[in-house]
C-alpha cells in the first residue's frame, strides 16, 4: 500500500514514520543478506539497491528533497524530508562498501561502487552540514559524528 495524496501544505503525521519503517526493512535485508558470512552475489546487492531506489522514488513529494537544497524553506515539504535523503544516502553507502572489499569483481563494478560511495558520502556531509548550519537536529538513532567521520574517510579514500 502506498502513500495517499494530500493537498499541498498538508502532511500526514505518520508519513515519515511509515517511510522510515519501510527503509528499515530494506536495511534489515541488506544486513542479513549482504553482511552475512556467506558469499554474496552482485545481483543480490543490486536487488537491495533497486529496492532502496524504489523506496526513494515512492516517497511522496513532500518527503523528497534533493541536493543542494536539502533543507527546504518552503512549506511544501515535511520537516523530516532532509532526514529521508540522509537515510537514503547512508543506506546506499552500506550497500556499496562490500563491493569495494571484493577481489572477485570486474574493475568496472568496483569503479561504479567507488563512485556511488563517494557521491553518497559527499551528500551525507552536505546534508549534515546544512542541518547543522540551520540548527536542525536529526531524529535518527545514528551518531552524527561517526557518520560524518566515516563519510569523510570514504570521500578521501
C-alpha positions as CSV (number, residue, x, y, z in Angstrom):
1,X,0.0,0.0,0.0
2,X,1.4,3.4,-0.9
3,X,1.0,6.9,0.5
4,X,-2.3,8.6,0.0
5,X,-2.1,12.0,-1.8
6,X,-2.5,15.1,0.4
7,X,-3.2,18.7,-0.6
8,X,-0.1,21.0,-0.7
9,X,1.0,22.1,2.7
10,X,-0.9,19.3,4.5
11,X,1.1,16.3,5.5
12,X,0.3,13.1,7.2
13,X,1.9,13.0,10.7
14,X,2.7,9.3,10.2
15,X,4.1,9.5,6.7
16,X,7.7,10.0,7.8
17,X,7.4,7.2,10.3
18,X,6.0,4.8,7.7
19,X,8.8,5.8,5.3
20,X,11.4,5.0,7.9
21,X,9.7,1.7,8.7
22,X,9.9,0.8,5.1
23,X,13.5,1.7,4.7
24,X,14.3,-0.2,7.9
25,X,13.0,-3.4,6.2
26,X,15.4,-2.7,3.3
27,X,18.2,-2.1,5.8
28,X,17.4,-5.4,7.6
29,X,17.5,-7.3,4.3
30,X,20.9,-5.6,3.5
31,X,22.4,-6.6,6.8
32,X,21.0,-10.1,6.6
33,X,21.9,-10.9,3.0
34,X,24.9,-8.7,2.2
35,X,26.7,-8.6,5.5
36,X,26.4,-12.3,6.1
37,X,29.4,-14.7,6.4
38,X,28.3,-16.4,3.1
39,X,29.5,-15.2,-0.3
40,X,27.1,-12.7,-1.8
41,X,26.3,-12.3,-5.4
42,X,26.4,-9.0,-7.2
43,X,22.8,-9.5,-8.2
44,X,21.7,-9.6,-4.5
45,X,23.5,-6.3,-3.9
46,X,21.9,-4.8,-7.0
47,X,18.5,-6.0,-5.9
48,X,18.9,-4.3,-2.5
49,X,20.0,-1.1,-4.2
50,X,16.9,-1.3,-6.6
51,X,14.7,-1.7,-3.5
52,X,16.3,1.4,-2.0
53,X,15.8,3.4,-5.2
54,X,12.2,2.2,-5.4
55,X,11.7,3.3,-1.8
56,X,13.1,6.8,-2.6
57,X,11.1,7.2,-5.8
58,X,8.0,6.0,-3.9
59,X,8.2,8.8,-1.3
60,X,5.5,11.5,-1.6
61,X,6.9,14.7,-3.0
62,X,6.7,16.4,0.4
63,X,9.2,13.9,1.8
64,X,11.6,14.0,-1.2
65,X,14.2,16.8,-1.4
66,X,17.4,16.8,-3.4
67,X,20.7,18.4,-3.1
68,X,21.8,21.2,-2.9
69,X,18.5,22.4,-1.3
70,X,18.3,19.6,1.1
71,X,16.9,21.8,3.9
72,X,13.9,23.4,2.1
73,X,12.4,26.7,3.4
74,X,9.2,26.1,1.5
75,X,6.1,24.9,3.4
76,X,5.5,22.3,0.6
77,X,7.9,19.9,2.4
78,X,7.7,17.9,5.5
79,X,10.2,18.8,8.2
80,X,11.6,15.2,8.0
81,X,12.3,15.4,4.3
82,X,16.1,16.1,4.8
83,X,16.2,13.0,7.1
84,X,14.8,10.8,4.3
85,X,17.6,12.0,2.0
86,X,20.2,11.4,4.7
87,X,18.9,7.8,5.3
88,X,18.8,7.1,1.6
89,X,22.5,8.0,1.2
90,X,23.6,6.3,4.4
91,X,22.0,3.0,3.4
92,X,23.5,3.5,-0.1
93,X,27.0,3.7,1.4
94,X,26.3,0.4,3.3
95,X,25.3,-1.2,0.0
96,X,28.5,-0.3,-1.8
97,X,31.1,-0.9,0.8
98,X,31.2,-4.7,0.5
99,X,31.8,-4.3,-3.3
100,X,35.0,-2.4,-2.6
101,X,36.2,-5.2,-0.4
102,X,35.7,-7.9,-3.1
103,X,38.6,-9.1,-5.1
104,X,36.3,-11.2,-7.4
105,X,34.5,-8.4,-9.2
106,X,35.4,-6.7,-12.5
107,X,37.1,-3.4,-12.3
108,X,34.1,-1.5,-13.8
109,X,31.9,-2.8,-11.0
110,X,34.4,-1.7,-8.4
111,X,34.6,1.7,-10.1
112,X,30.8,2.1,-10.0
113,X,30.7,1.2,-6.4
114,X,33.5,3.7,-5.6
115,X,31.7,6.4,-7.5
116,X,28.4,5.7,-5.7
117,X,30.1,5.5,-2.3
118,X,31.8,8.9,-2.9
119,X,28.7,10.5,-4.2
120,X,26.6,9.4,-1.2
121,X,29.3,10.3,1.2
122,X,29.5,13.8,-0.2
123,X,25.7,14.0,0.1
124,X,25.8,13.0,3.7
125,X,28.4,15.6,4.5
126,X,26.4,18.2,2.7
127,X,23.1,17.3,4.4
128,X,24.7,17.1,7.9
129,X,26.4,20.5,7.3
130,X,23.2,22.1,6.1
131,X,21.2,20.7,9.1
132,X,23.9,21.9,11.5
133,X,24.1,25.3,9.9
134,X,20.3,25.8,10.3
135,X,20.5,24.3,13.8
136,X,18.2,21.4,12.9
137,X,18.5,18.2,14.9
138,X,18.4,14.8,13.2
139,X,15.9,12.5,14.7
140,X,17.7,9.3,14.0
141,X,19.5,6.7,16.1
142,X,22.6,7.5,14.2
143,X,25.8,9.0,15.5
144,X,26.2,12.2,13.6
145,X,29.9,12.5,14.4
146,X,30.6,8.9,13.4
147,X,28.5,9.2,10.2
148,X,30.4,12.4,9.3
149,X,33.8,10.9,10.1
150,X,33.1,7.7,8.0
151,X,31.8,9.8,5.1
152,X,34.9,12.0,5.1
153,X,37.1,8.9,5.1
154,X,35.1,7.4,2.2
155,X,35.5,10.6,0.2
156,X,39.2,10.8,0.8
157,X,39.9,7.1,0.0
